[in-house]
């Protein structure tokens, strides 16, 4: 009987400990939910569209040579407050981008071809914004963070220059993925905002890589108008 009593008491203790653990976990979850509700109520969603100065930048003998073209970008975004004036600002955008660069250097270092790229990409900037209230209801925000770039379709055209024996035209898609840094500033008034964002890629975007040729990087400066729905 004593052994049965001890077993029963142990079972009661285990059940009580489990109950206390479940209660504490429930209280913690409730606290997290209660803290998250005010922030969730302040989440804002918006859209933007704009034109871009899009360039493939190539560094040749300490000289940066951007070959630019006109691009554009349309996007949906969210603004999620998380600490005082800081907010998380992810974005999903469709961008038309590209540029130009020199290709096929010969033994003397002279380039024998000119390459042009134009194509569409899905971009995912993951920015943290610092929001600064201004007089008259104006809101200023500066933001920055990493950005992912996924090539959808488009092509690089490489054309020989001068008396080069290289083929006149070679067409090929660039690499499918790029990782970059995105920084920007926005000014908002009555839910309408104007933004300037600069995205700098870090991966080599050449479709065809030749020996002695310098890498090229995608850079975009986008000027947009947008609207927050709430």
SELOSE-168771 format. One record per residue (C-alpha): residue number from 1; residue in three letters; x, y, z. Coordinates in steps of 0.2 Angstrom, whole numbers, plus 5000, padded with zeros to 4 digits. Example, Ala and Ser with C-alpha at 12.3 -4.5 7.8 and 13.67 -1.06 7.14 Angstrom:
BEGIN
<base><num>1</num><residuo>ALA</residuo><c1>5062</c1><c2>4978</c2><c3>5039</c3></base>
<base><num>2</num><residuo>SER</residuo><c1>5068</c1><c2>4995</c2><c3>5036</c3></base>
This chain:
BEGIN
<base><num>1</num><residuo>UNK</residuo><c1>5000</c1><c2>5000</c2><c3>5000</c3></base>
<base><num>2</num><residuo>UNK</residuo><c1>5014</c1><c2>5012</c2><c3>5004</c3></base>
<base><num>3</num><residuo>UNK</residuo><c1>5022</c1><c2>5009</c2><c3>4987</c3></base>
<base><num>4</num><residuo>UNK</residuo><c1>5005</c1><c2>5013</c2><c3>4979</c3></base>
<base><num>5</num><residuo>UNK</residuo><c1>5003</c1><c2>5029</c2><c3>4989</c3></base>
<base><num>6</num><residuo>UNK</residuo><c1>5020</c1><c2>5035</c2><c3>4984</c3></base>
<base><num>7</num><residuo>UNK</residuo><c1>5017</c1><c2>5031</c2><c3>4966</c3></base>
<base><num>8</num><residuo>UNK</residuo><c1>5000</c1><c2>5040</c2><c3>4967</c3></base>
<base><num>9</num><residuo>UNK</residuo><c1>5009</c1><c2>5055</c2><c3>4975</c3></base>
<base><num>10</num><residuo>UNK</residuo><c1>5022</c1><c2>5056</c2><c3>4962</c3></base>
<base><num>11</num><residuo>UNK</residuo><c1>5009</c1><c2>5055</c2><c3>4948</c3></base>
<base><num>12</num><residuo>UNK</residuo><c1>5000</c1><c2>5070</c2><c3>4956</c3></base>
<base><num>13</num><residuo>UNK</residuo><c1>5016</c1><c2>5080</c2><c3>4957</c3></base>
<base><num>14</num><residuo>UNK</residuo><c1>5020</c1><c2>5076</c2><c3>4938</c3></base>
<base><num>15</num><residuo>UNK</residuo><c1>5002</c1><c2>5082</c2><c3>4933</c3></base>
<base><num>16</num><residuo>UNK</residuo><c1>5004</c1><c2>5098</c2><c3>4944</c3></base>
<base><num>17</num><residuo>UNK</residuo><c1>5021</c1><c2>5102</c2><c3>4936</c3></base>
<base><num>18</num><residuo>UNK</residuo><c1>5014</c1><c2>5099</c2><c3>4919</c3></base>
<base><num>19</num><residuo>UNK</residuo><c1>4999</c1><c2>5110</c2><c3>4923</c3></base>
<base><num>20</num><residuo>UNK</residuo><c1>5011</c1><c2>5124</c2><c3>4929</c3></base>
<base><num>21</num><residuo>UNK</residuo><c1>5021</c1><c2>5122</c2><c3>4913</c3></base>
<base><num>22</num><residuo>UNK</residuo><c1>5006</c1><c2>5123</c2><c3>4901</c3></base>
<base><num>23</num><residuo>UNK</residuo><c1>4999</c1><c2>5138</c2><c3>4911</c3></base>
<base><num>24</num><residuo>UNK</residuo><c1>5015</c1><c2>5147</c2><c3>4910</c3></base>
<base><num>25</num><residuo>UNK</residuo><c1>5017</c1><c2>5143</c2><c3>4891</c3></base>
<base><num>26</num><residuo>UNK</residuo><c1>4999</c1><c2>5149</c2><c3>4888</c3></base>
<base><num>27</num><residuo>UNK</residuo><c1>5002</c1><c2>5165</c2><c3>4898</c3></base>
<base><num>28</num><residuo>UNK</residuo><c1>5018</c1><c2>5168</c2><c3>4887</c3></base>
<base><num>29</num><residuo>UNK</residuo><c1>5009</c1><c2>5165</c2><c3>4871</c3></base>
<base><num>30</num><residuo>UNK</residuo><c1>4995</c1><c2>5177</c2><c3>4877</c3></base>
<base><num>31</num><residuo>UNK</residuo><c1>5007</c1><c2>5190</c2><c3>4881</c3></base>
<base><num>32</num><residuo>UNK</residuo><c1>5016</c1><c2>5189</c2><c3>4864</c3></base>
<base><num>33</num><residuo>UNK</residuo><c1>4999</c1><c2>5190</c2><c3>4856</c3></base>
<base><num>34</num><residuo>UNK</residuo><c1>4994</c1><c2>5205</c2><c3>4866</c3></base>
<base><num>35</num><residuo>UNK</residuo><c1>5010</c1><c2>5214</c2><c3>4862</c3></base>
<base><num>36</num><residuo>UNK</residuo><c1>5008</c1><c2>5209</c2><c3>4843</c3></base>
<base><num>37</num><residuo>UNK</residuo><c1>4990</c1><c2>5215</c2><c3>4841</c3></base>
<base><num>38</num><residuo>UNK</residuo><c1>4994</c1><c2>5234</c2><c3>4842</c3></base>
<base><num>39</num><residuo>UNK</residuo><c1>5008</c1><c2>5232</c2><c3>4830</c3></base>
<base><num>40</num><residuo>UNK</residuo><c1>4998</c1><c2>5222</c2><c3>4818</c3></base>
<base><num>41</num><residuo>UNK</residuo><c1>4984</c1><c2>5235</c2><c3>4819</c3></base>
<base><num>42</num><residuo>UNK</residuo><c1>4997</c1><c2>5248</c2><c3>4813</c3></base>
<base><num>43</num><residuo>UNK</residuo><c1>5003</c1><c2>5237</c2><c3>4798</c3></base>
<base><num>44</num><residuo>UNK</residuo><c1>5001</c1><c2>5247</c2><c3>4782</c3></base>
<base><num>45</num><residuo>UNK</residuo><c1>5000</c1><c2>5240</c2><c3>4764</c3></base>
<base><num>46</num><residuo>UNK</residuo><c1>5004</c1><c2>5250</c2><c3>4748</c3></base>
<base><num>47</num><residuo>UNK</residuo><c1>5009</c1><c2>5250</c2><c3>4730</c3></base>
<base><num>48</num><residuo>UNK</residuo><c1>5021</c1><c2>5260</c2><c3>4720</c3></base>
<base><num>49</num><residuo>UNK</residuo><c1>5027</c1><c2>5263</c2><c3>4702</c3></base>
<base><num>50</num><residuo>UNK</residuo><c1>5041</c1><c2>5272</c2><c3>4695</c3></base>
<base><num>51</num><residuo>UNK</residuo><c1>5055</c1><c2>5274</c2><c3>4682</c3></base>
<base><num>52</num><residuo>UNK</residuo><c1>5073</c1><c2>5269</c2><c3>4684</c3></base>
<base><num>53</num><residuo>UNK</residuo><c1>5090</c1><c2>5274</c2><c3>4679</c3></base>
<base><num>54</num><residuo>UNK</residuo><c1>5097</c1><c2>5256</c2><c3>4676</c3></base>
<base><num>55</num><residuo>UNK</residuo><c1>5115</c1><c2>5252</c2><c3>4672</c3></base>
<base><num>56</num><residuo>UNK</residuo><c1>5128</c1><c2>5238</c2><c3>4671</c3></base>
<base><num>57</num><residuo>UNK</residuo><c1>5143</c1><c2>5245</c2><c3>4679</c3></base>
<base><num>58</num><residuo>UNK</residuo><c1>5160</c1><c2>5239</c2><c3>4674</c3></base>
<base><num>59</num><residuo>UNK</residuo><c1>5177</c1><c2>5243</c2><c3>4682</c3></base>
<base><num>60</num><residuo>UNK</residuo><c1>5191</c1><c2>5244</c2><c3>4669</c3></base>
<base><num>61</num><residuo>UNK</residuo><c1>5208</c1><c2>5250</c2><c3>4676</c3></base>
<base><num>62</num><residuo>UNK</residuo><c1>5201</c1><c2>5259</c2><c3>4691</c3></base>
<base><num>63</num><residuo>UNK</residuo><c1>5188</c1><c2>5268</c2><c3>4680</c3></base>
<base><num>64</num><residuo>UNK</residuo><c1>5170</c1><c2>5264</c2><c3>4682</c3></base>
<base><num>65</num><residuo>UNK</residuo><c1>5160</c1><c2>5264</c2><c3>4666</c3></base>
<base><num>66</num><residuo>UNK</residuo><c1>5141</c1><c2>5262</c2><c3>4667</c3></base>
<base><num>67</num><residuo>UNK</residuo><c1>5131</c1><c2>5258</c2><c3>4652</c3></base>
<base><num>68</num><residuo>UNK</residuo><c1>5114</c1><c2>5264</c2><c3>4656</c3></base>
<base><num>69</num><residuo>UNK</residuo><c1>5096</c1><c2>5262</c2><c3>4649</c3></base>
<base><num>70</num><residuo>UNK</residuo><c1>5079</c1><c2>5267</c2><c3>4655</c3></base>
<base><num>71</num><residuo>UNK</residuo><c1>5070</c1><c2>5255</c2><c3>4666</c3></base>
<base><num>72</num><residuo>UNK</residuo><c1>5054</c1><c2>5254</c2><c3>4677</c3></base>
<base><num>73</num><residuo>UNK</residuo><c1>5048</c1><c2>5245</c2><c3>4692</c3></base>
<base><num>74</num><residuo>UNK</residuo><c1>5030</c1><c2>5242</c2><c3>4700</c3></base>
<base><num>75</num><residuo>UNK</residuo><c1>5028</c1><c2>5234</c2><c3>4717</c3></base>
<base><num>76</num><residuo>UNK</residuo><c1>5018</c1><c2>5230</c2><c3>4732</c3></base>
<base><num>77</num><residuo>UNK</residuo><c1>5025</c1><c2>5233</c2><c3>4749</c3></base>
<base><num>78</num><residuo>UNK</residuo><c1>5021</c1><c2>5233</c2><c3>4768</c3></base>
<base><num>79</num><residuo>UNK</residuo><c1>5026</c1><c2>5244</c2><c3>4782</c3></base>
<base><num>80</num><residuo>UNK</residuo><c1>5027</c1><c2>5234</c2><c3>4799</c3></base>
<base><num>81</num><residuo>UNK</residuo><c1>5031</c1><c2>5244</c2><c3>4815</c3></base>
<base><num>82</num><residuo>UNK</residuo><c1>5042</c1><c2>5234</c2><c3>4827</c3></base>
<base><num>83</num><residuo>UNK</residuo><c1>5051</c1><c2>5246</c2><c3>4838</c3></base>
<base><num>84</num><residuo>UNK</residuo><c1>5048</c1><c2>5264</c2><c3>4841</c3></base>
<base><num>85</num><residuo>UNK</residuo><c1>5052</c1><c2>5273</c2><c3>4825</c3></base>
<base><num>86</num><residuo>UNK</residuo><c1>5058</c1><c2>5258</c2><c3>4816</c3></base>
<base><num>87</num><residuo>UNK</residuo><c1>5048</c1><c2>5247</c2><c3>4804</c3></base>
<base><num>88</num><residuo>UNK</residuo><c1>5051</c1><c2>5232</c2><c3>4793</c3></base>
<base><num>89</num><residuo>UNK</residuo><c1>5047</c1><c2>5237</c2><c3>4775</c3></base>
<base><num>90</num><residuo>UNK</residuo><c1>5047</c1><c2>5221</c2><c3>4763</c3></base>
<base><num>91</num><residuo>UNK</residuo><c1>5043</c1><c2>5224</c2><c3>4745</c3></base>
<base><num>92</num><residuo>UNK</residuo><c1>5039</c1><c2>5213</c2><c3>4730</c3></base>
<base><num>93</num><residuo>UNK</residuo><c1>5042</c1><c2>5221</c2><c3>4713</c3></base>
<base><num>94</num><residuo>UNK</residuo><c1>5043</c1><c2>5218</c2><c3>4695</c3></base>
<base><num>95</num><residuo>UNK</residuo><c1>5057</c1><c2>5227</c2><c3>4686</c3></base>
<base><num>96</num><residuo>UNK</residuo><c1>5063</c1><c2>5230</c2><c3>4669</c3></base>
<base><num>97</num><residuo>UNK</residuo><c1>5082</c1><c2>5233</c2><c3>4670</c3></base>
<base><num>98</num><residuo>UNK</residuo><c1>5098</c1><c2>5231</c2><c3>4660</c3></base>
<base><num>99</num><residuo>UNK</residuo><c1>5113</c1><c2>5241</c2><c3>4653</c3></base>
<base><num>100</num><residuo>UNK</residuo><c1>5128</c1><c2>5239</c2><c3>4642</c3></base>
<base><num>101</num><residuo>UNK</residuo><c1>5146</c1><c2>5235</c2><c3>4644</c3></base>
<base><num>102</num><residuo>UNK</residuo><c1>5162</c1><c2>5231</c2><c3>4634</c3></base>
<base><num>103</num><residuo>UNK</residuo><c1>5166</c1><c2>5213</c2><c3>4630</c3></base>
<base><num>104</num><residuo>UNK</residuo><c1>5180</c1><c2>5202</c2><c3>4621</c3></base>
<base><num>105</num><residuo>UNK</residuo><c1>5196</c1><c2>5210</c2><c3>4625</c3></base>
<base><num>106</num><residuo>UNK</residuo><c1>5211</c1><c2>5205</c2><c3>4614</c3></base>
<base><num>107</num><residuo>UNK</residuo><c1>5229</c1><c2>5202</c2><c3>4618</c3></base>
<base><num>108</num><residuo>UNK</residuo><c1>5232</c1><c2>5221</c2><c3>4619</c3></base>
<base><num>109</num><residuo>UNK</residuo><c1>5217</c1><c2>5224</c2><c3>4631</c3></base>
<base><num>110</num><residuo>UNK</residuo><c1>5207</c1><c2>5233</c2><c3>4617</c3></base>
<base><num>111</num><residuo>UNK</residuo><c1>5188</c1><c2>5227</c2><c3>4618</c3></base>
<base><num>112</num><residuo>UNK</residuo><c1>5182</c1><c2>5220</c2><c3>4602</c3></base>
<base><num>113</num><residuo>UNK</residuo><c1>5163</c1><c2>5219</c2><c3>4606</c3></base>
<base><num>114</num><residuo>UNK</residuo><c1>5149</c1><c2>5228</c2><c3>4614</c3></base>
<base><num>115</num><residuo>UNK</residuo><c1>5136</c1><c2>5220</c2><c3>4625</c3></base>
<base><num>116</num><residuo>UNK</residuo><c1>5118</c1><c2>5226</c2><c3>4629</c3></base>
<base><num>117</num><residuo>UNK</residuo><c1>5106</c1><c2>5218</c2><c3>4641</c3></base>
<base><num>118</num><residuo>UNK</residuo><c1>5087</c1><c2>5221</c2><c3>4644</c3></base>
<base><num>119</num><residuo>UNK</residuo><c1>5076</c1><c2>5210</c2><c3>4654</c3></base>
<base><num>120</num><residuo>UNK</residuo><c1>5063</c1><c2>5208</c2><c3>4667</c3></base>
<base><num>121</num><residuo>UNK</residuo><c1>5066</c1><c2>5202</c2><c3>4685</c3></base>
<base><num>122</num><residuo>UNK</residuo><c1>5057</c1><c2>5199</c2><c3>4701</c3></base>
<base><num>123</num><residuo>UNK</residuo><c1>5065</c1><c2>5209</c2><c3>4716</c3></base>
<base><num>124</num><residuo>UNK</residuo><c1>5063</c1><c2>5207</c2><c3>4734</c3></base>
<base><num>125</num><residuo>UNK</residuo><c1>5070</c1><c2>5221</c2><c3>4745</c3></base>
<base><num>126</num><residuo>UNK</residuo><c1>5070</c1><c2>5217</c2><c3>4764</c3></base>
<base><num>127</num><residuo>UNK</residuo><c1>5072</c1><c2>5234</c2><c3>4771</c3></base>
<base><num>128</num><residuo>UNK</residuo><c1>5072</c1><c2>5242</c2><c3>4789</c3></base>
<base><num>129</num><residuo>UNK</residuo><c1>5065</c1><c2>5259</c2><c3>4789</c3></base>
<base><num>130</num><residuo>UNK</residuo><c1>5068</c1><c2>5273</c2><c3>4802</c3></base>
<base><num>131</num><residuo>UNK</residuo><c1>5053</c1><c2>5285</c2><c3>4802</c3></base>
<base><num>132</num><residuo>UNK</residuo><c1>5055</c1><c2>5303</c2><c3>4806</c3></base>
<base><num>133</num><residuo>UNK</residuo><c1>5039</c1><c2>5313</c2><c3>4809</c3></base>
<base><num>134</num><residuo>UNK</residuo><c1>5039</c1><c2>5331</c2><c3>4801</c3></base>
<base><num>135</num><residuo>UNK</residuo><c1>5028</c1><c2>5346</c2><c3>4803</c3></base>
<base><num>136</num><residuo>UNK</residuo><c1>5011</c1><c2>5347</c2><c3>4794</c3></base>
<base><num>137</num><residuo>UNK</residuo><c1>5009</c1><c2>5329</c2><c3>4794</c3></base>
<base><num>138</num><residuo>UNK</residuo><c1>5023</c1><c2>5325</c2><c3>4782</c3></base>
<base><num>139</num><residuo>UNK</residuo><c1>5032</c1><c2>5308</c2><c3>4786</c3></base>
<base><num>140</num><residuo>UNK</residuo><c1>5051</c1><c2>5305</c2><c3>4781</c3></base>
<base><num>141</num><residuo>UNK</residuo><c1>5058</c1><c2>5288</c2><c3>4781</c3></base>
<base><num>142</num><residuo>UNK</residuo><c1>5076</c1><c2>5282</c2><c3>4777</c3></base>
<base><num>143</num><residuo>UNK</residuo><c1>5078</c1><c2>5263</c2><c3>4774</c3></base>
<base><num>144</num><residuo>UNK</residuo><c1>5090</c1><c2>5250</c2><c3>4768</c3></base>
<base><num>145</num><residuo>UNK</residuo><c1>5093</c1><c2>5231</c2><c3>4768</c3></base>
<base><num>146</num><residuo>UNK</residuo><c1>5097</c1><c2>5216</c2><c3>4757</c3></base>
<base><num>147</num><residuo>UNK</residuo><c1>5088</c1><c2>5213</c2><c3>4741</c3></base>
<base><num>148</num><residuo>UNK</residuo><c1>5086</c1><c2>5197</c2><c3>4730</c3></base>
<base><num>149</num><residuo>UNK</residuo><c1>5085</c1><c2>5198</c2><c3>4711</c3></base>
<base><num>150</num><residuo>UNK</residuo><c1>5078</c1><c2>5184</c2><c3>4701</c3></base>
<base><num>151</num><residuo>UNK</residuo><c1>5079</c1><c2>5185</c2><c3>4682</c3></base>
<base><num>152</num><residuo>UNK</residuo><c1>5063</c1><c2>5181</c2><c3>4673</c3></base>
<base><num>153</num><residuo>UNK</residuo><c1>5067</c1><c2>5183</c2><c3>4654</c3></base>
<base><num>154</num><residuo>UNK</residuo><c1>5076</c1><c2>5195</c2><c3>4643</c3></base>
<base><num>155</num><residuo>UNK</residuo><c1>5093</c1><c2>5193</c2><c3>4634</c3></base>
<base><num>156</num><residuo>UNK</residuo><c1>5111</c1><c2>5199</c2><c3>4632</c3></base>
<base><num>157</num><residuo>UNK</residuo><c1>5116</c1><c2>5204</c2><c3>4614</c3></base>
<base><num>158</num><residuo>UNK</residuo><c1>5134</c1><c2>5204</c2><c3>4611</c3></base>
<base><num>159</num><residuo>UNK</residuo><c1>5139</c1><c2>5213</c2><c3>4594</c3></base>
<base><num>160</num><residuo>UNK</residuo><c1>5157</c1><c2>5214</c2><c3>4587</c3></base>
<base><num>161</num><residuo>UNK</residuo><c1>5164</c1><c2>5231</c2><c3>4584</c3></base>
<base><num>162</num><residuo>UNK</residuo><c1>5175</c1><c2>5238</c2><c3>4570</c3></base>
<base><num>163</num><residuo>UNK</residuo><c1>5185</c1><c2>5224</c2><c3>4560</c3></base>
<base><num>164</num><residuo>UNK</residuo><c1>5184</c1><c2>5211</c2><c3>4574</c3></base>
<base><num>165</num><residuo>UNK</residuo><c1>5183</c1><c2>5193</c2><c3>4568</c3></base>
<base><num>166</num><residuo>UNK</residuo><c1>5171</c1><c2>5189</c2><c3>4581</c3></base>
<base><num>167</num><residuo>UNK</residuo><c1>5153</c1><c2>5184</c2><c3>4577</c3></base>
<base><num>168</num><residuo>UNK</residuo><c1>5142</c1><c2>5200</c2><c3>4574</c3></base>
<base><num>169</num><residuo>UNK</residuo><c1>5128</c1><c2>5195</c2><c3>4586</c3></base>
<base><num>170</num><residuo>UNK</residuo><c1>5127</c1><c2>5182</c2><c3>4600</c3></base>
<base><num>171</num><residuo>UNK</residuo><c1>5111</c1><c2>5181</c2><c3>4611</c3></base>
<base><num>172</num><residuo>UNK</residuo><c1>5111</c1><c2>5174</c2><c3>4629</c3></base>
<base><num>173</num><residuo>UNK</residuo><c1>5102</c1><c2>5175</c2><c3>4645</c3></base>
<base><num>174</num><residuo>UNK</residuo><c1>5112</c1><c2>5182</c2><c3>4660</c3></base>
<base><num>175</num><residuo>UNK</residuo><c1>5114</c1><c2>5173</c2><c3>4676</c3></base>
<base><num>176</num><residuo>UNK</residuo><c1>5097</c1><c2>5170</c2><c3>4685</c3></base>
<base><num>177</num><residuo>UNK</residuo><c1>5101</c1><c2>5177</c2><c3>4702</c3></base>
<base><num>178</num><residuo>UNK</residuo><c1>5108</c1><c2>5192</c2><c3>4710</c3></base>
<base><num>179</num><residuo>UNK</residuo><c1>5110</c1><c2>5198</c2><c3>4728</c3></base>
<base><num>180</num><residuo>UNK</residuo><c1>5112</c1><c2>5216</c2><c3>4731</c3></base>
<base><num>181</num><residuo>UNK</residuo><c1>5110</c1><c2>5230</c2><c3>4744</c3></base>
<base><num>182</num><residuo>UNK</residuo><c1>5095</c1><c2>5242</c2><c3>4743</c3></base>
<base><num>183</num><residuo>UNK</residuo><c1>5095</c1><c2>5260</c2><c3>4751</c3></base>
<base><num>184</num><residuo>UNK</residuo><c1>5082</c1><c2>5273</c2><c3>4749</c3></base>
<base><num>185</num><residuo>UNK</residuo><c1>5072</c1><c2>5288</c2><c3>4756</c3></base>
<base><num>186</num><residuo>UNK</residuo><c1>5054</c1><c2>5292</c2><c3>4755</c3></base>
<base><num>187</num><residuo>UNK</residuo><c1>5043</c1><c2>5307</c2><c3>4759</c3></base>
<base><num>188</num><residuo>UNK</residuo><c1>5024</c1><c2>5304</c2><c3>4763</c3></base>
<base><num>189</num><residuo>UNK</residuo><c1>5009</c1><c2>5315</c2><c3>4764</c3></base>
<base><num>190</num><residuo>UNK</residuo><c1>4992</c1><c2>5309</c2><c3>4767</c3></base>
<base><num>191</num><residuo>UNK</residuo><c1>4996</c1><c2>5292</c2><c3>4762</c3></base>
<base><num>192</num><residuo>UNK</residuo><c1>5004</c1><c2>5297</c2><c3>4745</c3></base>
<base><num>193</num><residuo>UNK</residuo><c1>5023</c1><c2>5295</c2><c3>4745</c3></base>
<base><num>194</num><residuo>UNK</residuo><c1>5038</c1><c2>5299</c2><c3>4734</c3></base>
<base><num>195</num><residuo>UNK</residuo><c1>5053</c1><c2>5288</c2><c3>4735</c3></base>
<base><num>196</num><residuo>UNK</residuo><c1>5071</c1><c2>5287</c2><c3>4728</c3></base>
<base><num>197</num><residuo>UNK</residuo><c1>5079</c1><c2>5270</c2><c3>4730</c3></base>
<base><num>198</num><residuo>UNK</residuo><c1>5096</c1><c2>5263</c2><c3>4724</c3></base>
<base><num>199</num><residuo>UNK</residuo><c1>5099</c1><c2>5245</c2><c3>4722</c3></base>
<base><num>200</num><residuo>UNK</residuo><c1>5117</c1><c2>5239</c2><c3>4719</c3></base>
<base><num>201</num><residuo>UNK</residuo><c1>5120</c1><c2>5221</c2><c3>4714</c3></base>
<base><num>202</num><residuo>UNK</residuo><c1>5135</c1><c2>5211</c2><c3>4720</c3></base>
<base><num>203</num><residuo>UNK</residuo><c1>5135</c1><c2>5196</c2><c3>4708</c3></base>
<base><num>204</num><residuo>UNK</residuo><c1>5144</c1><c2>5197</c2><c3>4690</c3></base>
<base><num>205</num><residuo>UNK</residuo><c1>5130</c1><c2>5199</c2><c3>4677</c3></base>
<base><num>206</num><residuo>UNK</residuo><c1>5139</c1><c2>5194</c2><c3>4662</c3></base>
<base><num>207</num><residuo>UNK</residuo><c1>5130</c1><c2>5182</c2><c3>4651</c3></base>
<base><num>208</num><residuo>UNK</residuo><c1>5146</c1><c2>5176</c2><c3>4643</c3></base>
<base><num>209</num><residuo>UNK</residuo><c1>5163</c1><c2>5177</c2><c3>4652</c3></base>
<base><num>210</num><residuo>UNK</residuo><c1>5178</c1><c2>5179</c2><c3>4642</c3></base>
<base><num>211</num><residuo>UNK</residuo><c1>5196</c1><c2>5178</c2><c3>4648</c3></base>
<base><num>212</num><residuo>UNK</residuo><c1>5203</c1><c2>5195</c2><c3>4653</c3></base>
<base><num>213</num><residuo>UNK</residuo><c1>5186</c1><c2>5203</c2><c3>4654</c3></base>
<base><num>214</num><residuo>UNK</residuo><c1>5181</c1><c2>5213</c2><c3>4669</c3></base>
<base><num>215</num><residuo>UNK</residuo><c1>5165</c1><c2>5209</c2><c3>4678</c3></base>
<base><num>216</num><residuo>UNK</residuo><c1>5149</c1><c2>5219</c2><c3>4677</c3></base>
<base><num>217</num><residuo>UNK</residuo><c1>5136</c1><c2>5223</c2><c3>4691</c3></base>
<base><num>218</num><residuo>UNK</residuo><c1>5118</c1><c2>5228</c2><c3>4690</c3></base>
<base><num>219</num><residuo>UNK</residuo><c1>5114</c1><c2>5245</c2><c3>4698</c3></base>
<base><num>220</num><residuo>UNK</residuo><c1>5097</c1><c2>5254</c2><c3>4698</c3></base>
<base><num>221</num><residuo>UNK</residuo><c1>5091</c1><c2>5271</c2><c3>4704</c3></base>
<base><num>222</num><residuo>UNK</residuo><c1>5072</c1><c2>5271</c2><c3>4704</c3></base>
<base><num>223</num><residuo>UNK</residuo><c1>5061</c1><c2>5286</c2><c3>4706</c3></base>
<base><num>224</num><residuo>UNK</residuo><c1>5043</c1><c2>5281</c2><c3>4712</c3></base>
<base><num>225</num><residuo>UNK</residuo><c1>5026</c1><c2>5287</c2><c3>4717</c3></base>
<base><num>226</num><residuo>UNK</residuo><c1>5016</c1><c2>5277</c2><c3>4728</c3></base>
<base><num>227</num><residuo>UNK</residuo><c1>5001</c1><c2>5275</c2><c3>4740</c3></base>
<base><num>228</num><residuo>UNK</residuo><c1>4997</c1><c2>5267</c2><c3>4757</c3></base>
<base><num>229</num><residuo>UNK</residuo><c1>4980</c1><c2>5260</c2><c3>4759</c3></base>
<base><num>230</num><residuo>UNK</residuo><c1>4980</c1><c2>5261</c2><c3>4778</c3></base>
